[in-house]
Amino acid sequence: MPGQRGQKATSGQEVRWRNATLWGLTQVGSGRIFNHMVKYNPLDATFAALSDPTRRAILECLSQENVPAAGLMVTSLAKPFDMSLPAISKHLKVLDKAGLLVRKRDGRIHRCSLDATPMWEAARWISEYRNYWENQLGSLAGFLEKFSTREEE
């Protein structure tokens, strides 16, 4: 028992982590805490990948019509950017995890091509909410019209 002679008291954080682990809510290891109660949505990864201007520019390069069917080499993708090859590689890894990129390896040569499927899903999600907000704004416009005519009377 903590506080007794010869025993070390545990910190509040250690107790919370131990209790959370006992209940199976989180997994503590290697300095990271994972909450298994949270359901991760692929749209999260898509929007996170698209949030960076460098990654959007990479996708724009890959979407050009003159890109070969086999894809572009990582070195040719890195040319327009003022950053190191490892930095570009990290951006490509984020795009790959989001499913926006297909990486093929042929020996030491890495080729990348675009997979627009996750962007279609994001566009579908945005269009659903666009319809919702257009309806809400239409209702607001109707209310404001009624309100302004009542004030005029």
C-alpha positions in Angstrom: 0.0 0.0 0.0 1.4 3.4 -1.0 2.5 5.6 1.9 3.5 2.6 4.0 7.1 2.3 5.0 9.4 1.1 2.3 6.9 1.4 -0.6 7.0 3.9 -3.4 4.0 6.1 -4.0 2.7 6.1 -7.5 1.8 9.3 -9.4 -1.8 10.1 -10.3 -0.9 9.7 -14.0 0.4 6.1 -13.5 -2.8 5.2 -11.6 -5.0 6.7 -14.4 -3.1 4.8 -17.1 -3.3 1.5 -15.1 -7.0 1.9 -14.5 -7.7 2.7 -18.1 -5.6 -0.3 -19.2 -7.5 -2.5 -16.8 -10.8 -1.5 -18.3 -9.5 -2.1 -21.8 -10.2 1.5 -23.0 -6.7 2.4 -23.9 -3.4 0.8 -24.8 -0.3 2.3 -23.3 3.0 1.5 -24.9 6.0 3.1 -26.5 4.9 6.6 -25.3 1.6 6.6 -27.2 -1.9 6.2 -25.9 -4.5 4.6 -28.2 -8.2 4.9 -27.4 -9.9 1.8 -28.7 -13.3 3.4 -28.1 -12.8 5.9 -31.0 -13.7 4.6 -34.5 -11.4 6.1 -37.1 -13.0 7.1 -40.3 -11.0 6.9 -43.6 -12.3 10.4 -44.4 -10.2 11.7 -41.5 -7.0 10.4 -43.2 -8.2 11.9 -46.6 -8.8 15.4 -45.2 -5.6 15.3 -43.1 -3.6 14.4 -46.2 -5.3 17.1 -48.3 -4.7 19.7 -45.6 -1.1 20.2 -46.6 -0.3 22.4 -49.7 2.8 20.3 -50.6 0.7 17.1 -50.7 -2.0 18.8 -52.7 0.7 19.9 -55.2 2.0 16.3 -55.4 -1.5 15.0 -56.2 -1.8 17.7 -58.8 1.4 16.6 -60.4 0.1 13.0 -60.4 -3.2 14.0 -61.9 -1.7 15.5 -65.1 -2.6 13.9 -68.4 1.0 13.4 -69.4 1.8 11.1 -66.4 2.7 7.6 -67.6 0.4 4.7 -66.7 3.2 3.2 -64.5 3.4 6.5 -62.5 6.1 9.0 -61.8 9.4 8.3 -60.1 9.8 9.8 -56.6 12.8 11.8 -57.8 10.9 13.4 -60.6 8.0 14.2 -58.1 10.5 15.9 -55.8 12.1 18.2 -58.4 9.6 21.1 -58.3 9.8 21.3 -54.5 12.5 23.0 -52.5 12.9 20.2 -49.9 14.9 17.1 -49.4 14.0 13.7 -50.8 13.3 12.3 -47.3 10.8 15.1 -46.7 9.0 14.3 -50.0 9.1 10.7 -49.0 7.3 11.5 -45.7 4.6 13.4 -47.6 4.2 10.4 -50.0 3.8 8.1 -46.9 0.9 10.2 -45.6 -0.7 10.2 -49.0 -0.2 6.4 -49.3 -1.7 5.8 -45.8 -4.8 7.9 -46.9 -5.2 5.7 -50.0 -4.6 8.6 -52.3 -1.4 7.2 -53.8 -0.3 3.8 -55.2 3.4 3.1 -54.7 5.1 0.5 -56.9 8.7 -0.6 -56.3 11.0 -1.9 -59.0 14.3 -2.6 -57.4 15.6 0.8 -56.2 13.1 2.8 -58.3 9.8 3.8 -56.6 6.9 4.9 -58.8 3.8 6.7 -57.6 0.4 7.1 -59.2 -2.8 8.7 -58.1 -5.8 6.8 -56.7 -8.7 9.3 -56.6 -11.2 7.0 -54.9 -10.8 8.5 -51.4 -11.3 12.0 -52.9 -14.6 10.8 -54.5 -15.7 9.7 -51.0 -14.7 13.1 -49.6 -16.6 14.9 -52.4 -19.7 12.8 -51.8 -19.6 13.6 -48.0 -19.1 17.4 -48.8 -22.0 17.3 -51.3 -24.3 15.8 -48.6 -23.5 18.6 -46.2 -23.7 21.2 -48.9 -27.3 20.1 -49.6 -28.1 20.3 -45.9 -26.6 23.8 -45.5 -28.3 25.1 -48.6 -31.6 24.0 -47.1 -30.8 25.6 -43.8 -29.8 28.8 -45.4 -32.9 28.8 -47.6 -35.0 28.4 -44.4 -33.1 31.3 -42.8 -33.7 33.5 -45.9 -37.4 32.7 -45.7 -37.6 33.6 -42.0 -35.7 36.8 -42.5 -38.0 37.8 -45.4 -41.1 37.2 -43.1 -39.4 39.1 -40.3 -38.5 42.1 -42.4 -42.1 42.3 -43.9 -43.5 42.3 -40.3 -41.3 45.2 -39.3 -42.3 47.2 -42.3 -46.0 46.9 -41.4 
